Amino acid sequence: MNRRGRLYASEHYSAECEFVERIHELGYNTYASRLYRTAPSGPGVRMQPGAERLWYVSVNGKGRPRRGFKTRRTQKSSLFLPRVLDHRDHELVRLLQTSAAQVPGRGVQSRRRCQKKQGPGGRRSREPLRVRATAGL
C-alpha cells in the first residue's frame, strides 16, 4: 500500500509490503498497513496513544481495492475468510511459478482506447478512435 492508500503489486519487498493480520472471533481476518495510518487532527484533539486510525486492505463489491484511508476494521469489505490450501493448490502455484520463469520479457501490452459510436438500429458499437485530418482555412 502506498502513501495515498492504494494497493499495488511489487516484485521487491519494502516496508510498504508489511501488514498486521488480526484474527477475529468469527473466523474473519483483517490486514492493516504497518506503515501508514491516519493521525487525528483538528482543534481540541489530544494525541493519545493508539488514537491513530489504521488503514486496512479492503475490496469493494466489484473486486476492486478500496483506498486505505477510507476503510474501517468493521466494514464487510475489510473482512477476509482464510482458506486452507490443499495439495492441488500447492501444485497449481508451483506450475504458475515455473511457467512465469519460462516466459522472459513478456511486458505489459498497451490497450487502444475505444470510442462508443451509435450503430444502425440504435445499438452502440465499439470502434477504435480515428483522427481525421482537416485542411486549414
N, C-alpha and C positions, 0 to 999 in steps of 0.2 A: 504494500500500500504506500503510495507516495504522499507528499505533504499536502496535496489537495484532496486526499481521501479516496483516490481512485485505485482500484485493484489493477495489477498488471503482471504479466509473466516475465520472468527474468532467467537468464541462463547462469548468472553469477549470484552467489549468496551475499547478502548485505544485511545491515541492521533493519531495513525495511521489510525483510522477509520473516521476521520473528513475530509470532502471535502467541498470546496466552490462551490456552484451552481451559475452559471451565466445564465441568460435567455437572449438569443439573439433576435434580431428584426425579424428574420424569423421563430420564434417559436421553435428553437432548444435550448437545454440546454447543457452546458459543466460542468464538475466536475473536479476541481483541488485540489490536495492534499494541506491541510493546513499546513502540517508539512515539506514536502520535496519540494525542488526546486533546480535548478542549478544556482550557482553563476558564473558570468562571470570571466574568468581568462585569463592570457596571458600578454605579455608586453604592456604597454601603456594603459591598461584598467583602467578607473577610476570607482570607486564604486559610482554609482548614486542610489538614492532611486528608487526602482521599476525596477532596471536593471536585477534582477534575473528572470530566465525563469521558469515558473510554470510547474509542472508535472501533466498531465491530464489523466483521465481514458479514455482508447481507446480500441476498439475491431477491429481486422482485419476482412477480408472478410470471413474467416472460422469460426469466432465466438470466436477466442482465444484472450485473453487480450494481449495488447502490453505493453512493459516496459515504465514506466512513463517518463524517461528522453529522450525517442525517440519520444515523442508526441508534437504536437503543437495545439494551440487553433483553427486554421483554417482548420485542416485536417478533411476530411469527417468521418474518423474513430473515431473522438473525439466528434462528434455532435450526440446528442440523442434527440429523439422526446418524449415529456412527454405523458403519457397515463392516461386518466381519468378512474378510476375504477368504475364499477357499482356494484350493489348488488350481482350479481353472482360471481364476482371476490372476494368480501369480504367473501362470503360463502366458496369458494374454499380455501382461506387462512386459515379460521377457521378450515376446515376439515383437512388440512395438519398439522396444529399445534396440533390438538387432536390426529391424527394418529401417529405423531412423539413422543408424550408424552407416548403413549401406548406401544411402542416398545423399551424397555430399553436395553442397552448394545449391540446394533447392530453396530459392528465396521466395519472398512474398511477391505475388503477381499483382499488378495494378488492375483495378476494375475500371471499366469505362462507365462514365455517367450516362444515364439514360433519361430521355425526356418523354413524358407521357403525352401522347397525341390522341386526338379524337379520331377513331377509325370509322368505317362505314357501319351504319346501324346503331350509332351512338356508343359503341364499345371503345374502350381505351386500349391502345396497343403500345408496347414499349419499343422505341426505336432509338438508336444511338443519336446523340446530338450532332447536327451538321451545321457548319458555319457557311453562310452564303456570302460571297464577296460581291460588293456593290460598287459601281463606278462613282467617282467623286462628282459632285455637282458643279 
